[in-house]
Amino acid sequence: MKKLIPANGTLVILVLFATTLILSGCSNNEVVTECLKGQTYGFWSGLWHGIIAPIDLIAMLWRDDVSVFAPNNNGIWYAFGFVLGSGGWGFLGGHGASRTYRKR
């Protein structure tokens, strides 16, 4: 006789996935272009904000008008610049440090 509920939790994952799918279908898709007033930050601003992110993180403790990530950005290019500026998650740095050098 087969069990109705699998022991590995597959049914739980399927129910959670179906619930998420159903609830996300009810969400209201709002256009946010009206909210973007003033300067919209792009790739180069994201790169700069990524570089100064540790300084901004410390400044956020004392000032309310400082944020690490600019809310008025243009999307994926700002985020890509921010990731590269903040260290690129290891894409650019640390390559030379992993090599082992032999004494000659």
N, C-alpha and C positions, 0 to 999 in steps of 0.2 A: 504494500500500500504506500503510495507517495504522500509525502508531507505537503501541506498547503503552504507552510511558511518555511523557506529555506533557512538552514542553520547559519549560513555565512552572511546574512544581512542584506542580501540582494533585494529583497522585497522592500526593506526600509529605504534603501537608496533610490529605488524606483518610485516609491511614494513621495519622497522628498523632491525628486526631480520633477514629477508631475505637478506637485503642489507649487513649486517655484514657477514652472511654466504657466500654470493657470493664473497665478497671482500677478505675474509680470504682464500677462495679456490685458489686465485691467488697469495698467498704469497709464497715466496721462502724459503724453509726449508734448512737452512744452518747447516752444521756440525761444532760445535764450539770446538771440542776436539783439533784441531790444534792451537786454540788460547790460550788454557790452558797450559802455559809454567811455569816452576818453581814449587813451592809448591802448591798443590791443598788443600784447607782447607775443613775439614770434620766436624763431629758433635762436637768434643771437642773444636775445634777452633771457631765454631759458638757459643757455649756456652760461651766461654771466650769473644768473641766480643760482645755478648749480654750484658754481665755483665759490660763491660767498654764502652758501647754505649753512655751514657750521657757525659762521659769524651771526647770521640771522637767527639761528636757533637759540643762541645765547641772548641776543637782543630781545627776542620774544618774551623772555622772562620778566623784563622790566618795562617794555613798551607795548601798548595795545595796537599801535598802527604799523607794526612790523610783522610780516609773514614770510615764511620760507618759500612758498609756492605762490606765484601771482594768480589770483582768481580771475583776472581779466586777460586770459591768454587765448591763443588761436587753436589750441587743441594738440594734436599729435606732434607737430613740429616743435612746439614749446616744450612738451614733455620729453621728446627725444634730446633736445639741447640740454635740458635740465639733467637728464640721466648721464649724458656725456660729461657735463660740467662737474657733476658730483662724484666723478670717478668712473663712470661707465660700468659699474658693477663688475669691474675687473677686466673689461674688454681691452683697455689701453694700458693700465698700470700693472706692475708686478710680473711682467713677462721676463725681464732680465733677472729678477730676484729668484726665480725658480730654477735657473741654470746652476749646475754645479761646476765650479772651475777647478781645474787641476793645477797643481804647482808644477812648474817646468824646471 
